[in-house]
Amino acid sequence: MSLKLLPLEQHELAFFKQQLQEAFQLGAAELEGSSSELVLPEEDIEASLKKDGAAAFKAELQGRIIGGAIVVVEGDIAALDFLYVAPDAQGHGFGQQIFAELELLYPKVRLWQTMTPYFEKRNLHFYINCLNFQAVEFFNPHHPDPTLKGRECSEEEQYFFRFEKKV
């Protein structure tokens, strides 16, 4: 089974957002139990899509979207804003395949960056052990993420790891 990473088409955007939100919701539910509160609001996805240099990709397997990514590339630095695998497709190496395809699409990138919440144990394992990223910063109330300045957020939302991968 060959995974294909393709540019996301406009008519697929609603499904992409829904699937991305479901994947993030599952990660939070594994830690805190099921909740009706959205872990990933649509505004966050939209903000990422509107950044200069942003590109959205769908991961297709046998004609079905099973994941995707949003990357923001500026010169030789790429921010991996979102990478997800649909809940029913997780645990089969598709996340690694998606990232490998991104690296092929962006051969001039020398530094990949991403962030993940502290509670996402699967993400921590994935970025460090599977993709060889390094944790380079831990944001918390004593060391806040500068991009949150002026934004109202709970204490829980302030705990994130920042990762980098040098190529």
Backbone as numpy.savetxt, mean C-alpha at the origin, in Angstrom:
# Nx Ny Nz CAx CAy CAz Cx Cy Cz
-0.04 -20.10 -13.32 -0.88 -18.92 -13.32 0.00 -17.69 -13.32
-0.19 -16.87 -14.33 0.64 -15.70 -14.50 -0.11 -14.42 -14.14
0.44 -13.70 -13.18 -0.14 -12.43 -12.76 0.30 -11.35 -13.74
-0.62 -10.46 -14.09 -0.31 -9.33 -14.96 -0.57 -8.05 -14.19
0.37 -7.13 -14.24 0.19 -5.81 -13.63 -0.06 -4.83 -14.76
-1.24 -4.24 -14.75 -1.69 -3.37 -15.84 -2.17 -2.04 -15.29
-2.10 -0.98 -16.10 -2.64 0.30 -15.65 -4.13 0.16 -15.32
-4.54 0.78 -14.24 -5.95 0.75 -13.83 -6.74 1.64 -14.78
-7.85 1.12 -15.26 -8.72 1.89 -16.14 -9.79 2.61 -15.32
-10.24 3.75 -15.80 -11.18 4.60 -15.07 -12.42 3.82 -14.63
-12.97 2.98 -15.51 -14.19 2.25 -15.17 -13.97 1.19 -14.09
-12.72 0.89 -13.75 -12.40 -0.10 -12.71 -12.12 0.55 -11.35
-12.10 1.87 -11.32 -11.69 2.59 -10.13 -12.55 2.30 -8.90
-13.86 2.27 -9.05 -14.74 2.01 -7.90 -14.48 0.63 -7.31
-14.33 -0.36 -8.16 -14.05 -1.73 -7.68 -12.68 -1.77 -7.00
-11.70 -1.12 -7.60 -10.34 -1.06 -7.05 -10.37 -0.48 -5.64
-11.06 0.66 -5.46 -11.14 1.30 -4.15 -11.81 0.38 -3.13
-12.91 -0.24 -3.54 -13.64 -1.13 -2.64 -12.76 -2.30 -2.20
-12.08 -2.91 -3.15 -11.22 -4.05 -2.85 -10.04 -3.65 -1.97
-9.47 -2.48 -2.24 -8.37 -1.95 -1.43 -8.84 -1.73 0.01
-10.01 -1.13 0.17 -10.56 -0.90 1.50 -10.83 -2.21 2.23
-11.36 -3.21 1.52 -11.64 -4.51 2.13 -10.35 -5.17 2.62
-9.28 -5.06 1.83 -8.00 -5.66 2.23 -7.47 -4.99 3.50
-7.56 -3.67 3.56 -7.08 -2.96 4.75 -7.99 -3.23 5.96
-9.28 -3.35 5.71 -10.24 -3.63 6.79 -9.94 -4.99 7.41
-9.60 -5.96 6.58 -9.29 -7.30 7.06 -8.09 -7.27 8.01
-7.05 -6.52 7.64 -5.87 -6.42 8.50 -6.20 -5.84 9.86
-7.03 -4.83 9.89 -7.42 -4.21 11.16 -8.30 -5.16 11.97
-9.18 -5.89 11.30 -10.09 -6.81 11.99 -9.33 -7.95 12.65
-8.23 -8.38 12.05 -7.43 -9.45 12.63 -6.85 -9.04 13.98
-6.61 -7.74 14.15 -6.05 -7.26 15.41 -7.14 -6.85 16.40
-8.10 -6.08 15.92 -9.06 -5.45 16.83 -10.47 -6.03 16.75
-10.69 -6.99 15.88 -12.04 -7.49 15.67 -12.75 -6.66 14.62
-13.86 -7.15 14.17 -14.61 -6.49 13.11 -15.14 -5.13 13.58
-15.11 -4.16 12.66 -15.58 -2.82 12.98 -16.25 -2.23 11.75
-17.26 -1.41 12.00 -17.94 -0.75 10.88 -17.19 0.51 10.46
-16.25 0.98 11.29 -15.46 2.17 10.96 -14.43 1.83 9.90
-14.40 2.62 8.83 -13.46 2.39 7.74 -12.03 2.69 8.18
-11.14 1.74 7.97 -9.73 1.92 8.29 -9.08 2.81 7.24
-9.51 2.67 6.01 -8.94 3.43 4.90 -10.06 4.21 4.20
-10.23 5.48 4.56 -11.28 6.29 3.92 -10.97 6.52 2.44
-12.02 6.67 1.66 -11.87 6.90 0.22 -11.06 8.17 -0.06
-11.17 9.17 0.84 -10.42 10.42 0.64 -8.91 10.16 0.62
-8.44 9.20 1.40 -7.01 8.88 1.42 -6.57 8.27 0.08
-7.41 7.43 -0.48 -7.11 6.83 -1.78 -7.10 7.92 -2.85
-8.11 8.78 -2.82 -8.21 9.88 -3.79 -7.01 10.81 -3.70
-6.60 11.14 -2.48 -5.45 12.02 -2.30 -4.21 11.41 -2.93
-4.04 10.13 -2.78 -2.89 9.45 -3.37 -2.96 9.49 -4.90
-4.13 9.23 -5.45 -4.30 9.23 -6.90 -4.07 10.59 -7.53
-4.28 11.65 -6.76 -4.15 13.02 -7.29 -2.74 13.59 -7.17
-1.83 12.87 -6.57 -0.47 13.37 -6.42 0.22 13.43 -7.79
1.12 14.40 -7.95 1.93 14.47 -9.16 2.77 13.19 -9.26
2.77 12.59 -10.42 3.57 11.39 -10.64 2.89 10.10 -10.20
1.60 10.17 -9.80 0.89 8.98 -9.33 0.44 8.11 -10.50
0.50 6.80 -10.25 0.00 5.83 -11.22 -0.64 4.69 -10.45
-1.80 4.24 -10.94 -2.52 3.14 -10.30 -2.48 1.92 -11.20
-2.28 0.77 -10.59 -2.17 -0.49 -11.32 -3.09 -1.54 -10.71
-3.62 -2.37 -11.58 -4.40 -3.53 -11.14 -3.57 -4.78 -11.38
-3.71 -5.73 -10.48 -3.06 -7.03 -10.65 -4.15 -7.99 -11.09
-3.98 -8.54 -12.28 -4.97 -9.46 -12.84 -4.42 -10.87 -12.86
-5.30 -11.79 -12.52 -4.98 -13.21 -12.60 -6.15 -13.88 -13.29
-5.90 -14.44 -14.44 -6.94 -15.09 -15.24 -8.14 -14.16 -15.46
-7.85 -12.88 -15.77 -8.88 -11.91 -16.08 -9.60 -11.31 -14.88
-9.20 -11.69 -13.67 -9.84 -11.20 -12.44 -8.87 -10.29 -11.69
-9.35 -9.14 -11.22 -8.51 -8.24 -10.42 -8.37 -8.85 -9.03
-7.12 -9.12 -8.63 -6.87 -9.73 -7.33 -6.00 -8.83 -6.44
-5.70 -7.64 -6.90 -4.88 -6.73 -6.12 -4.51 -5.52 -6.93
-3.58 -4.73 -6.38 -3.16 -3.55 -7.11 -2.22 -2.70 -6.30
-1.88 -1.57 -6.87 -0.94 -0.66 -6.22 -1.13 0.75 -6.76
-0.77 1.70 -5.91 -0.66 3.10 -6.32 0.76 3.53 -5.98
1.48 3.98 -6.99 2.85 4.46 -6.78 2.95 5.91 -7.22
3.85 6.62 -6.57 4.12 8.02 -6.92 5.62 8.11 -7.17
5.97 8.39 -8.42 7.38 8.41 -8.80 7.83 9.84 -9.08
8.95 10.18 -8.48 9.57 11.48 -8.70 11.06 11.23 -8.90
11.49 11.31 -10.15 12.89 11.04 -10.45 13.23 9.59 -10.16
14.23 9.37 -9.31 14.63 7.99 -8.99 14.12 7.55 -7.62
13.08 8.23 -7.12 12.46 7.87 -5.84 11.00 7.54 -6.09
10.55 6.42 -5.54 9.16 6.01 -5.69 8.53 5.78 -4.33
7.37 6.34 -4.15 6.58 6.09 -2.94 5.53 5.05 -3.29
5.56 3.96 -2.57 4.54 2.93 -2.71 3.42 3.31 -1.76
2.47 4.11 -2.26 1.41 4.61 -1.39 0.49 3.49 -0.93
0.13 2.60 -1.84 -0.71 1.46 -1.50 -0.29 0.25 -2.32
-0.27 -0.89 -1.68 -0.14 -2.17 -2.36 -1.07 -3.10 -1.61
-1.91 -3.79 -2.34 -2.85 -4.69 -1.67 -3.08 -5.95 -2.49
-3.49 -6.98 -1.80 -3.96 -8.22 -2.41 -5.34 -8.47 -1.83
-6.29 -8.81 -2.68 -7.67 -9.07 -2.23 -7.65 -10.13 -1.14
-8.53 -9.99 -0.16 -8.54 -10.94 0.95 -8.58 -12.41 0.53
-9.35 -12.75 -0.49 -9.45 -14.15 -0.89 -8.27 -14.63 -1.73
-7.30 -13.75 -2.01 -6.12 -14.13 -2.79 -4.82 -14.00 -1.97
-4.95 -13.64 -0.70 -3.76 -13.44 0.13 -3.10 -14.77 0.48
-1.78 -14.68 0.73 -1.04 -15.86 1.17 -0.51 -16.73 0.05
-0.51 -16.23 -1.18 -0.05 -17.02 -2.33 1.13 -16.36 -3.05
1.73 -15.36 -2.45 2.89 -14.70 -3.06 2.54 -13.62 -4.07
1.27 -13.25 -4.19 0.87 -12.26 -5.18 1.41 -10.87 -4.85
1.50 -10.53 -3.58 2.06 -9.24 -3.19 3.49 -9.09 -3.67
4.28 -10.16 -3.52 5.67 -10.14 -3.99 5.71 -10.01 -5.51
4.80 -10.68 -6.20 4.76 -10.59 -7.65 4.39 -9.18 -8.11
3.44 -8.56 -7.40 3.05 -7.20 -7.75 4.24 -6.27 -7.62
4.96 -6.38 -6.50 6.11 -5.48 -6.31 7.22 -5.77 -7.33
7.45 -7.03 -7.65 8.46 -7.38 -8.65 8.11 -6.74 -10.00
6.84 -6.75 -10.35 6.39 -6.12 -11.60 6.59 -4.61 -11.56
6.33 -4.00 -10.40 6.56 -2.56 -10.26 8.03 -2.22 -10.46
8.90 -3.04 -9.89 10.33 -2.80 -10.06 10.74 -2.89 -11.52
10.12 -3.81 -12.26 10.40 -3.92 -13.70 9.88 -2.71 -14.47
8.72 -2.19 -14.05 8.14 -1.02 -14.72 8.93 0.25 -14.47
9.62 0.30 -13.33 10.36 1.50 -12.93 11.83 1.17 -12.66
12.57 0.81 -13.72 13.96 0.39 -13.51 14.89 1.52 -13.06
14.48 2.77 -13.23 15.35 3.89 -12.83 15.18 4.26 -11.36
14.19 3.66 -10.70 13.98 3.95 -9.28 15.11 3.33 -8.47
15.72 4.15 -7.63 16.84 3.71 -6.77 16.44 3.64 -5.31
15.28 4.25 -4.98 14.82 4.23 -3.60 13.30 4.09 -3.59
12.83 3.01 -2.99 11.41 2.78 -2.78 11.08 3.13 -1.34
9.96 3.80 -1.12 9.53 4.17 0.23 8.07 3.76 0.42
7.74 3.38 1.64 6.35 3.09 1.98 6.17 3.22 3.48
4.91 3.19 3.90 4.58 3.25 5.32 3.50 2.22 5.60
3.47 1.74 6.85 2.41 0.83 7.25 2.12 1.03 8.74
0.87 0.82 9.14 0.54 0.96 10.56 1.30 -0.07 11.40
1.58 0.30 12.63 2.37 -0.55 13.52 1.70 -1.89 13.78
0.37 -1.96 13.72 -0.34 -3.19 14.07 -0.42 -4.19 12.94
-0.02 -3.80 11.74 -0.13 -4.69 10.58 1.04 -5.68 10.55
0.95 -6.70 11.37 2.03 -7.69 11.48 2.36 -8.34 10.15
1.33 -8.63 9.36 1.58 -9.25 8.05 2.36 -8.29 7.15
2.02 -7.00 7.21 2.74 -6.02 6.40 4.19 -5.90 6.85
4.40 -5.89 8.15 5.78 -5.80 8.67 6.60 -6.98 8.15
6.04 -8.16 8.25 6.71 -9.35 7.72 6.94 -9.22 6.21
5.92 -8.81 5.51 5.98 -8.70 4.05 7.08 -7.74 3.59
7.07 -6.53 4.14 8.06 -5.54 3.68 9.48 -5.90 4.10
9.65 -6.36 5.32 11.00 -6.65 5.82 11.52 -7.99 5.30
10.74 -9.04 5.47 11.23 -10.39 5.17 11.04 -10.83 3.73
10.03 -10.32 3.07 9.77 -10.75 1.69 10.32 -9.80 0.64
10.27 -8.50 0.91 10.69 -7.52 -0.09 12.02 -6.83 0.25
12.58 -7.13 1.40 13.87 -6.58 1.82 13.88 -5.08 2.05
12.75 -4.54 2.49 12.72 -3.14 2.93 13.33 -3.08 4.32
13.75 -1.90 4.72 14.25 -1.68 6.07 13.37 -0.64 6.76
13.05 -0.89 8.02 12.32 0.10 8.81 13.32 1.21 9.12
12.98 2.44 8.75 13.91 3.55 8.96 13.36 4.62 9.91
12.06 4.52 10.23 11.49 5.52 11.12 10.20 4.97 11.71
9.95 5.32 12.97 8.72 4.93 13.64 8.02 6.20 14.12
6.88 6.50 13.50 6.12 7.67 13.88 5.19 7.33 15.05
5.10 8.26 16.00 4.28 8.09 17.18 4.04 9.48 17.77
3.26 9.60 18.84 2.99 10.95 19.38 4.25 11.73 19.78
5.33 11.06 20.12 6.57 11.74 20.49 7.46 12.05 19.29
7.16 11.42 18.17 7.89 11.63 16.91 6.84 11.59 15.79
6.06 12.68 15.64 4.94 12.66 14.70 5.36 12.71 13.24
4.53 12.13 12.41 4.69 12.18 10.96 4.45 13.63 10.53
5.42 14.29 9.92 5.25 15.70 9.53 4.13 15.92 8.53
3.73 14.88 7.79 2.64 15.05 6.82 1.28 15.13 7.50
1.21 14.79 8.79 -0.05 14.88 9.52 -0.26 16.23 10.19
0.72 17.10 10.08 0.66 18.41 10.74 -0.65 19.12 10.38
-1.38 19.53 11.41 -2.62 20.25 11.21 -3.81 19.37 10.93
-3.59 18.08 10.83 -4.69 17.14 10.54 -5.16 16.52 11.84
-6.45 16.49 12.04 -7.05 15.88 13.23 -6.98 14.36 13.08
-6.33 13.69 14.02 -6.30 12.24 13.98 -6.15 11.69 15.40
-6.63 10.47 15.57 -6.56 9.84 16.89 -5.11 9.45 17.18
-4.83 9.17 18.44 -3.48 8.74 18.81 -3.11 7.46 18.07
-4.08 6.57 17.93 -3.86 5.30 17.23 -3.37 5.51 15.80
-3.89 6.53 15.13 -3.52 6.80 13.74 -2.12 7.37 13.60
-1.46 7.66 14.70 -0.14 8.27 14.65 1.00 7.23 14.69
0.67 5.97 14.85 1.69 4.93 14.97 1.92 4.24 13.62
2.99 4.63 12.95 3.32 4.08 11.63 4.82 3.81 11.53
5.17 2.78 10.77 6.56 2.55 10.39 6.77 3.09 8.99
7.92 3.70 8.77 8.33 4.13 7.43 9.43 3.19 7.00
9.31 2.67 5.79 10.26 1.72 5.23 10.94 2.28 4.00
12.14 1.81 3.75 12.86 2.14 2.51 13.53 0.89 1.97
13.62 0.87 0.66 14.37 -0.18 -0.03 15.26 0.49 -1.05
16.57 0.35 -0.85 17.52 0.90 -1.82 17.83 -0.15 -2.88
17.79 0.28 -4.13 18.02 -0.64 -5.24 19.43 -0.41 -5.77
